[in-house]
Amino acid sequence: EWLKRIARGNIADLFVAQGAGDSMQPTLLDGDIVLIDTAQKRIEQQDRIWALGYGDLGMIKRVRRLPGGTYRLLSDNPAVSPIDAA
């Protein structure tokens, strides 16, 4: 019931993944378990944490929409540089 309330789409659109790396520390730690809702396809809220694919990589980042339709992928760890993506 809890999963049905938080899912934007069908409960089959949810999956669990384990994060790897330190780019989102201190918010997410290496090895943390995250619940990903694949029904959410459009980034509509700024500076929220999103699971996304970029090239052949899967990642969890904060996403900010920039003028011109590009996005900035941000890490919470200040030692990790942002990525600008189309």
Secondary structure in CASP SS format (residue, H / E / C, confidence):
PFRMAT SS
TARGET T0000
AUTHOR 0000-0000-0000
METHOD secondary structure of the structure
MODEL  1
E C 1.00
W H 1.00
L H 1.00
K H 1.00
R H 1.00
I H 1.00
A C 1.00
R C 1.00
G C 1.00
N C 1.00
I H 1.00
A H 1.00
D H 1.00
L E 1.00
F E 1.00
V E 1.00
A E 1.00
Q E 1.00
G C 1.00
A C 1.00
G C 1.00
D C 1.00
S C 1.00
M C 1.00
Q C 1.00
P C 1.00
T C 1.00
L C 1.00
L C 1.00
D C 1.00
G C 1.00
D C 1.00
I E 1.00
V E 1.00
L E 1.00
I E 1.00
D E 1.00
T C 1.00
A C 1.00
Q C 1.00
K C 1.00
R C 1.00
I C 1.00
E C 1.00
Q C 1.00
Q C 1.00
D C 1.00
R E 1.00
I E 1.00
W E 1.00
A E 1.00
L E 1.00
G E 1.00
Y E 1.00
G C 1.00
D C 1.00
L E 1.00
G E 1.00
M E 1.00
I E 1.00
K E 1.00
R E 1.00
V E 1.00
R E 1.00
R E 1.00
L C 1.00
P C 1.00
G C 1.00
G C 1.00
T C 1.00
Y E 1.00
R E 1.00
L E 1.00
L E 1.00
S C 1.00
D C 1.00
N C 1.00
P C 1.00
A C 1.00
V C 1.00
S C 1.00
P C 1.00
I E 1.00
D E 1.00
A E 1.00
A C 1.00
END
